[in-house]
Amino acid sequence: MSSVPVAVVTGSNKGIGFAIVRALCKQFPGDVYLTARDPGRGQEAVAKLQEEGLRALFHQLDIDDLQSIRALRDFLKEKYGGLNVLVNNAGIAFKVHDTTPFAVQAEVTLKTNFFATRNVCTELLPLMKPYGRVVNVSSMVSTSALGGCSQELQKKFRSDTITEGELVELMTKFVEDTKKGVHEKEGWPNTAYGVSKIGVTVLSRIQARMLNEKRKGDHILLNACCPGWVRTDMAGPRATKSPDEGAETPVYLALLPSDADGPHGQFVIDKTVRTW
């Protein structure tokens, strides 16, 4: 079993994920795994970094496939005895003018951005070693979407006692409400991506609380962050930040020093804790 520290970035063959891997290759003192659904694309991305003189390793990961998540879990357990840094970056977004019915967009977006990210956490968080760092890439859209929720929903999403089960129920209800065409009447905003990222931010708050309760002495820090508006396939060419600039906050959180006691359970934008 290797005693080398290990970092994993989900959805990292392009865009922000790729930029996070690049930065970690330069700054993280251990093995950095670039992951992708498609092994061909993943290997291409690793080769690209190699040309820059950087060494990333590849492991296949499709976060929508539980078997794929568990294969990565078993590999990390066997080879490294755990995990030091996990960056949950994988996610999807429909384009603004996409004509796919909203209920379908809601189901597909939440399936990956919330439910699949949660599955990754369920399988990999128990592997986190003491002083581990977990970064869930959310979005500032989660804040504006929260503001578009009814007062009742806002109260639930801001609650310091909401459980993971309750959050899952709410995310499931959103999808069901869109299918019935009643989501706005039920107090939801008209953004599937925004609701999926509310889910990620609130999940991060819950997970941090659980770590405090169950593993206080392990000094694991877990946060949600927004990389900003970044020029990627997802956000388009007009966005204000380059992928490397978008990687700055996730990388800052991934590399918080071992003597840091925060941020933890926070929503961070531009390396600054924001009020949720």
Disulfide bonds with the S-S distance in Angstrom:
none
